Amino acid sequence: MNKIYFGDNLPILRELPAGSIQLVYTDPPFNTGKTQKRTPLRTVRDDAGDRTGYQGRRYRSIRLAGRDFADSFDDYLAFLEPRLLELHRILTPDGSLFLHLDYREVHYAKVLLDGIFGRDGFMNEIIWAYDYGGRSKKKWSAKHDNILWYAKDPENYIFNFEQMERIPYMAPGLVSKEKASRGKTPTDVWWHTIVPTNGREKTGYPTQKPLGIIRRLVRVHSRPGDTLLDCFAGSGTLGACAAEEGREFILIDNNPQAMEVMACRLASARPEFIGFDAQMGDASVLRMSLQRRVLPQSARTVINNSTEGRAKADLPSEPARTG
């Protein structure tokens, strides 16, 4: 039942049946007031190139197709509220919502969600902390995101404690060898790198979130066979995690560039596209995704050199593990 919708998420959410989704994770625009943009580069050997690499070798940078989206709203909460109301409606009685924001809007969004779910529905504020990028000389540098967890029923929600991976102790010498080897369960502060610039999972899409963060939520807050939804899907990280963990997914986005990335990244899950022709994608985007090894190794993709520049895939009959 894997589906990817192209369009404004609000009317699409209104058509989904009530009580049909076990887990919603969504990462809306953060209202930064900027255009979020990423222009990926590819390098080739060139003695007159603009970059110096290993052992002094010179390389020339080639700019690939960039991706961007507007991230500015005059009334952010008015934009968010009807969508949060629909997300509450479509959750199953034991379902949970995870809303991923940053310091700009998270406090206002929490008050809004308290009114929709009830204050008792608030379970955790997860802090995703990372250490990457520039530093401010005028204030403490912002190096974290906020993920608000709300349960539809605070007395009855999915929480698979046994599926929670253990992490190393920060001071293993202060605990027994047995505890140190077993590791500890995470708290509500998650230290995790951003998607590495040259990492295997990198798609080149702005604001892509790491598989490690989303995978933890999927394993603990859903069960095999459950249906997961992200209505600001972007690069489709929730779908990638859902497919590898045996869950179904529904993804929504109104950016054609997001559709192109998801068509390539999630090809092995064989999703149904609604409102978008996945066979008419930009071949340059697909080529770039292949260069970054987004597709699972078991998915053998052949780029068609016809004038349409389409891509055809010879894929396995079963979804393969990604990441």
C-alpha positions in Angstrom: 0.0 0.0 0.0 3.0 2.3 -0.2 1.9 5.6 -1.7 3.5 8.9 -2.6 1.2 11.9 -3.2 2.2 15.0 -5.1 0.4 18.1 -4.0 -0.8 20.3 -1.1 -0.9 18.0 1.9 -4.0 19.5 3.5 -6.7 18.3 1.0 -4.9 15.0 0.7 -4.9 14.5 4.5 -8.6 15.3 4.6 -9.3 12.3 2.2 -7.5 9.8 4.4 -9.7 7.7 6.7 -9.8 8.4 10.4 -7.8 6.1 12.7 -5.7 4.6 9.9 -2.1 5.6 10.7 -0.1 4.2 13.6 2.8 6.6 13.4 3.2 10.1 12.0 6.6 11.7 11.8 6.7 15.0 9.9 9.4 17.6 9.3 7.6 20.7 8.1 9.5 23.8 6.9 11.1 25.6 9.9 10.0 29.1 8.9 13.5 30.3 8.6 12.5 33.1 6.3 15.0 31.8 3.7 15.0 29.7 0.6 16.5 26.3 1.5 18.8 25.4 -1.3 21.5 22.8 -2.0 23.7 22.6 -5.1 25.5 19.3 -5.2 29.0 19.0 -6.8 30.8 16.3 -8.6 34.6 16.4 -9.0 36.8 15.0 -11.8 40.6 14.9 -12.2 41.9 18.0 -13.8 45.4 19.4 -13.4 44.0 22.9 -13.8 41.1 22.3 -11.4 39.8 24.5 -8.6 40.3 21.9 -5.8 43.2 20.1 -4.2 42.7 16.6 -3.1 44.7 13.6 -1.7 48.5 13.9 -2.3 48.1 17.3 -4.0 46.1 16.0 -7.0 43.9 18.7 -8.6 40.2 18.3 -9.3 37.6 20.4 -11.2 34.1 20.9 -9.6 31.0 20.3 -11.7 27.7 21.7 -10.5 24.8 19.3 -10.7 21.1 20.1 -10.6 20.3 22.1 -7.5 17.2 21.7 -5.3 15.4 24.3 -3.3 12.1 25.3 -1.6 10.7 28.4 0.0 10.7 28.4 3.9 8.9 31.5 4.8 5.3 32.0 6.2 3.5 35.1 7.3 1.4 33.2 9.8 3.1 29.9 10.4 0.8 28.5 13.1 -2.3 29.3 10.9 -0.5 27.2 8.2 0.3 24.4 10.6 -2.9 24.1 12.7 -5.3 22.6 10.1 -2.7 20.0 9.2 -2.1 19.0 12.8 -5.8 18.6 13.3 -6.0 16.2 10.4 -3.0 14.3 11.7 -4.7 13.8 15.0 -7.8 12.6 13.3 -6.0 9.9 11.2 -4.0 8.5 14.0 -5.1 5.1 15.4 -6.1 5.1 19.1 -2.6 3.9 20.0 -0.8 6.1 17.5 1.7 8.8 18.0 2.7 12.0 16.3 6.3 13.3 16.1 6.7 16.9 15.0 10.2 17.9 14.0 11.0 21.6 14.3 13.7 23.9 15.6 14.0 26.7 18.2 12.1 29.3 16.0 8.6 27.7 16.2 8.7 24.7 18.5 7.4 26.5 21.6 4.4 28.0 19.7 3.8 24.6 18.1 3.8 22.9 21.5 1.0 25.2 22.8 -0.9 24.5 19.6 -0.5 20.7 20.0 -1.5 20.9 23.7 -4.8 22.3 22.6 -5.3 19.5 20.0 -4.1 16.4 21.9 -4.6 17.7 25.4 -1.6 18.5 27.7 -1.6 14.9 28.9 -0.9 13.8 25.3 2.5 15.4 25.5 5.0 12.6 26.1 8.5 13.9 25.4 10.5 16.7 23.7 13.4 14.9 22.1 16.5 17.0 21.5 18.5 15.9 18.5 22.0 17.4 19.1 24.7 17.6 16.5 28.0 19.3 16.1 28.5 20.5 12.5 28.8 23.9 10.7 29.8 27.4 11.6 29.9 29.0 15.0 28.3 32.2 16.1 30.4 34.9 17.8 27.3 36.8 19.1 25.4 34.0 20.9 25.5 30.3 21.8 25.5 28.5 18.5 22.3 26.6 17.8 23.2 22.9 17.2 20.1 21.0 17.9 16.5 20.3 16.6 13.4 19.6 18.6 11.1 16.7 18.1 7.7 16.8 20.0 6.1 13.5 20.8 2.3 13.4 21.3 0.3 10.2 21.9 -3.3 10.2 20.9 -4.1 8.2 24.1 -1.4 8.8 26.8 -2.6 5.6 28.5 -2.3 3.4 25.4 0.4 3.9 22.9 3.0 1.9 21.0 6.3 1.8 22.7 8.5 -1.2 21.9 11.2 -0.8 24.6 12.9 -4.0 23.6 13.5 -2.6 20.1 15.4 0.4 21.4 19.1 0.1 20.4 21.6 0.6 23.1 24.3 3.2 23.0 27.8 3.4 24.6 28.3 4.9 28.0 30.0 8.3 27.9 32.2 7.2 30.9 32.3 3.4 30.7 35.0 3.2 33.4 32.4 4.3 35.9 30.1 1.2 35.4 30.7 -2.5 35.5 32.2 -4.3 32.5 28.9 -6.0 31.9 27.0 -2.8 31.8 29.6 -1.2 29.6 29.5 -4.0 27.1 25.7 -4.0 27.0 25.4 -0.2 26.7 22.6 2.0 27.9 19.2 3.0 26.5 19.0 6.6 25.0 17.5 9.5 26.9 15.5 12.3 25.4 18.8 13.9 24.1 20.0 12.2 21.0 23.6 12.9 19.8 23.7 12.0 16.1 25.6 13.4 13.2 23.8 15.1 10.4 23.7 13.3 7.0 27.4 13.1 6.1 28.3 15.3 3.2 29.8 12.4 1.2 27.9 9.7 3.0 26.1 6.7 1.4 22.6 8.0 2.3 23.1 11.5 1.0 20.5 12.5 -1.7 21.4 16.1 -2.1 18.0 17.2 -1.0 18.0 20.3 1.4 17.1 19.5 5.0 17.4 15.7 4.6 17.3 14.0 8.0 19.5 11.0 9.0 18.2 7.5 8.8 19.5 6.8 12.3 17.1 9.3 13.9 14.1 8.2 12.0 14.9 4.5 12.3 14.9 4.7 16.1 11.4 6.2 16.0 10.1 3.7 13.5 11.3 0.7 15.5 10.1 1.9 18.9 6.8 3.5 18.0 5.4 1.1 15.3 5.1 -2.6 14.5 5.7 -4.6 11.4 2.8 -4.1 9.0 1.8 -0.7 10.5 1.2 2.3 8.3 3.5 5.4 8.7 2.9 8.9 7.3 5.0 12.0 6.6 3.1 14.9 5.0 6.2 17.0 4.4 8.2 14.0 3.0 11.1 15.8 1.3 13.7 13.2 0.5 11.6 10.3 1.8 13.6 9.2 4.8 10.6 8.0 6.6 9.6 5.8 3.6 13.2 4.4 3.4 13.1 3.4 7.1 9.5 2.0 6.8 10.4 -0.2 3.9 13.5 -1.6 5.5 11.6 -2.3 8.8 8.6 -4.0 7.2 6.1 -1.1 7.5 3.9 0.5 4.9 4.2 4.2 4.2 2.3 7.2 2.9 4.4 10.2 1.8 3.2 13.6 0.7 5.1 16.6 -0.8 4.4 19.4 -3.2 7.9 19.9 -4.5 8.6 18.2 -7.8 12.3 17.9 -6.9 11.3 15.9 -3.8 9.2 13.6 -6.1 12.3 13.0 -8.2 14.4 12.1 -5.3 11.8 9.7 -3.8 11.2 8.0 -7.1 14.8 7.0 -7.2 15.4 6.4 -3.5 12.3 4.3 -2.9 12.1 2.5 -6.2 12.7 -0.9 -4.6 9.6 -0.4 -2.4 7.5 0.0 -5.6 5.3 2.8 -4.3 2.2 4.0 -6.1 2.6 7.7 -7.2 -0.6 9.8 -7.1 -0.5 13.1 -9.1 3.1 12.6 -10.4 4.5 10.5 -13.3 7.6 8.9 -11.8 8.6 7.7 -15.3 9.0 11.3 -16.6 11.6 12.4 -14.1 14.7 14.4 -14.7 17.4 11.9 -15.8 20.2 14.1 -14.4 18.7 13.8 -10.9 18.5 10.0 -11.2 22.1 9.9 -12.4 23.3 12.0 -9.5 21.4 9.8 -7.1 23.1 6.7 -8.5 26.5 8.4 -8.2 25.7 8.9 -4.5 24.5 5.3 -4.2 21.0 6.1 -2.9 19.4 3.0 -4.5 19.8 -0.4 -2.7 22.6 -2.5 -4.2 20.0 -5.1 -5.3 18.2 -2.5 -7.5 19.9 -2.6 -10.9 19.0 0.6 -12.7 19.8 1.3 -16.4 19.6 4.8 -17.7 17.8 5.0 -21.0 19.7 7.2 -23.5 16.7 8.0 -25.5 15.7 11.6 -26.3 13.2 11.6 -23.4 16.1 10.8 -21.0 13.9 8.5 -18.9 15.2 5.9 -16.4 14.1 2.3 -16.3 14.7 0.0 -13.4 15.1 -3.8 -13.2 14.1 -4.2 -9.6 13.8 -7.3 -7.2 10.3 -8.6 -6.4 10.7 -7.9 -2.7 11.9 -4.6 -1.1 15.6 -4.7 -0.3 17.2 -3.2 2.8 18.5 0.3 2.4 20.9 2.6 4.3 
